[in-house]
């Protein structure tokens, strides 16, 4: 009976850990805000895409609308978008940018 619940607990733990890291990265980050929306080729929002600043710990996930917001330390940085089933993409952004 324990073996049945162990994988479910592990999956829930990983999900909570991922969400916590995204929340902590947003609260603890200082810098300039960058906002955007991640969509596929048809314009549909992509939910749960990991958005990070290259070379920095933490990051965030896109919400139900594919939107995200995070802070960059300098006037510009490389943002990395990654998700299962898609190739990771890097993009140079400037402070106060909106990325679509």
Protein Blocks (a to p, Z undefined) as FASTA:
>chain_A
ZZmmmmmmmmmmmmmmmmmmmmmmmmmpgcdddddddddfkopacehiacddehiacddd
ddfkopacdddfblbdcdddddehiacddddddehiacZZ
